[in-house]
């Protein structure tokens, strides 16, 4: 157990940052068309600490050089497309800046003696909040959820309902106001509780609680990403075949029970709608309206990418807002915005650390965790854009900073 009496001020700040990142609602100020996150107000403090401690010397780190190189890519794309007046496009540069600050700060401050306890507490709080939301305990969805996602959020207003406002599958949206992003969040938390050679009772309980939460989000891509991560974990962790068979059987049993129960609950509704996740098994997922809509958008964006393949079209956030477009694919989004140069940099964010990870994967638990986080992002970027989400993206760079600190790579 962590001794909180020995925690430094910097470690307390790191804990506060993680709590605010996961649990704090967005803040809306008058006359602003966008939302602020609580962690935005902590960024200047983190930057000041980095400067005072001369941690800015990390700029020579290959990973930092990569992130810094993305900034001129964004600027050149804006200049080439003459998007000078779109102020909110420049916030994409700020986003890269936050990636760098969070990476450096957690690379320098991370200590396992407090991080593990904080992670457990955060996970429990996240489970409780999502439980209150899923079952609408104490009118949670009417009182609390609008603070996080707005009263007009489609996923909230249609929670447990279809487009005709008839009973349908519940998709747990959580504090991220989106079931797909919520599933990714729970995958990231659950990675630290995946089966290992010495799998403690707490880790077992937390892992299966995370599994149920992921299933409750009813995210098809999240569901597939979880099982890929689950099986890759066995490839990089020494576990006996007997344990693997027992654990895998338990996962499939719980998944089957959860999905089957949901199926019978909703199949009796007037709409006779099948369970959202079960559509994967029946092949209905690939002919659904949502998938067809995404394919159409991807086709249109891909055609536009071919028009400006080198530098892209610039961020052009207002274009997406005005046309109510959601790329729902991180690779296509970056290729559209910044061309092949931007797409290469985007993929490099995930692949550059792999060589370092492979050097330490047999001896470092954080190396194993980080490679599973990378796999999660590589898969979910196919139908979502987690690196564009303020919470998920910063969690990625927290994992990155933790990995580089734990394996003691020098600048």
Secondary structure as the mmCIF struct_conf table of DSSP 4:
data_model
#
loop_
_struct_conf.conf_type_id
_struct_conf.id
_struct_conf.beg_label_comp_id
_struct_conf.beg_label_asym_id
_struct_conf.beg_label_seq_id
_struct_conf.end_label_comp_id
_struct_conf.end_label_asym_id
_struct_conf.end_label_seq_id
HELX_RH_3T_P HELX_RH_3T_P1 UNK A 4 UNK A 6
HELX_RH_AL_P HELX_RH_AL_P1 UNK A 9 UNK A 23
HELX_LH_PP_P HELX_LH_PP_P1 UNK A 24 UNK A 26
STRN STRN1 UNK A 27 UNK A 27
TURN_TY1_P TURN_TY1_P1 UNK A 30 UNK A 31
BEND BEND1 UNK A 33 UNK A 34
HELX_LH_PP_P HELX_LH_PP_P2 UNK A 35 UNK A 35
STRN STRN2 UNK A 36 UNK A 36
HELX_LH_PP_P HELX_LH_PP_P3 UNK A 37 UNK A 37
HELX_RH_AL_P HELX_RH_AL_P2 UNK A 38 UNK A 52
TURN_TY1_P TURN_TY1_P2 UNK A 53 UNK A 54
HELX_RH_3T_P HELX_RH_3T_P2 UNK A 55 UNK A 60
BEND BEND2 UNK A 61 UNK A 61
HELX_RH_AL_P HELX_RH_AL_P3 UNK A 62 UNK A 80
TURN_TY1_P TURN_TY1_P3 UNK A 81 UNK A 82
TURN_TY1_P TURN_TY1_P4 UNK A 84 UNK A 85
HELX_RH_3T_P HELX_RH_3T_P3 UNK A 87 UNK A 90
HELX_RH_AL_P HELX_RH_AL_P4 UNK A 91 UNK A 109
HELX_RH_AL_P HELX_RH_AL_P5 UNK A 112 UNK A 134
TURN_TY1_P TURN_TY1_P5 UNK A 135 UNK A 136
HELX_RH_3T_P HELX_RH_3T_P4 UNK A 137 UNK A 139
HELX_RH_AL_P HELX_RH_AL_P6 UNK A 140 UNK A 143
TURN_TY1_P TURN_TY1_P6 UNK A 144 UNK A 144
HELX_RH_AL_P HELX_RH_AL_P7 UNK A 145 UNK A 149
TURN_TY1_P TURN_TY1_P7 UNK A 151 UNK A 152
HELX_RH_AL_P HELX_RH_AL_P8 UNK A 154 UNK A 157
TURN_TY1_P TURN_TY1_P8 UNK A 158 UNK A 160
STRN STRN3 UNK A 161 UNK A 161
TURN_TY1_P TURN_TY1_P9 UNK A 163 UNK A 164
BEND BEND3 UNK A 165 UNK A 165
STRN STRN4 UNK A 167 UNK A 167
HELX_RH_3T_P HELX_RH_3T_P5 UNK A 174 UNK A 176
TURN_TY1_P TURN_TY1_P10 UNK A 177 UNK A 177
HELX_RH_AL_P HELX_RH_AL_P9 UNK A 179 UNK A 190
HELX_RH_3T_P HELX_RH_3T_P6 UNK A 191 UNK A 193
BEND BEND4 UNK A 194 UNK A 194
BEND BEND5 UNK A 197 UNK A 198
HELX_RH_AL_P HELX_RH_AL_P10 UNK A 201 UNK A 217
TURN_TY1_P TURN_TY1_P11 UNK A 218 UNK A 218
HELX_RH_AL_P HELX_RH_AL_P11 UNK A 220 UNK A 236
BEND BEND6 UNK A 237 UNK A 237
HELX_RH_AL_P HELX_RH_AL_P12 UNK A 241 UNK A 267
TURN_TY1_P TURN_TY1_P12 UNK A 268 UNK A 268
BEND BEND7 UNK A 269 UNK A 269
TURN_TY1_P TURN_TY1_P13 UNK A 270 UNK A 271
HELX_LH_PP_P HELX_LH_PP_P4 UNK A 273 UNK A 275
TURN_TY1_P TURN_TY1_P14 UNK A 276 UNK A 278
HELX_RH_AL_P HELX_RH_AL_P13 UNK A 279 UNK A 282
TURN_TY1_P TURN_TY1_P15 UNK A 283 UNK A 283
HELX_RH_3T_P HELX_RH_3T_P7 UNK A 284 UNK A 287
BEND BEND8 UNK A 288 UNK A 288
HELX_RH_AL_P HELX_RH_AL_P14 UNK A 289 UNK A 307
BEND BEND9 UNK A 308 UNK A 308
TURN_TY1_P TURN_TY1_P16 UNK A 309 UNK A 313
HELX_RH_AL_P HELX_RH_AL_P15 UNK A 317 UNK A 322
TURN_TY1_P TURN_TY1_P17 UNK A 323 UNK A 324
HELX_RH_AL_P HELX_RH_AL_P16 UNK A 330 UNK A 351
TURN_TY1_P TURN_TY1_P18 UNK A 352 UNK A 353
HELX_RH_AL_P HELX_RH_AL_P17 UNK A 354 UNK A 360
TURN_TY1_P TURN_TY1_P19 UNK A 361 UNK A 363
HELX_RH_AL_P HELX_RH_AL_P18 UNK A 365 UNK A 380
TURN_TY1_P TURN_TY1_P20 UNK A 381 UNK A 383
HELX_RH_3T_P HELX_RH_3T_P8 UNK A 386 UNK A 388
BEND BEND10 UNK A 389 UNK A 389
HELX_RH_AL_P HELX_RH_AL_P19 UNK A 390 UNK A 406
TURN_TY1_P TURN_TY1_P21 UNK A 407 UNK A 408
#
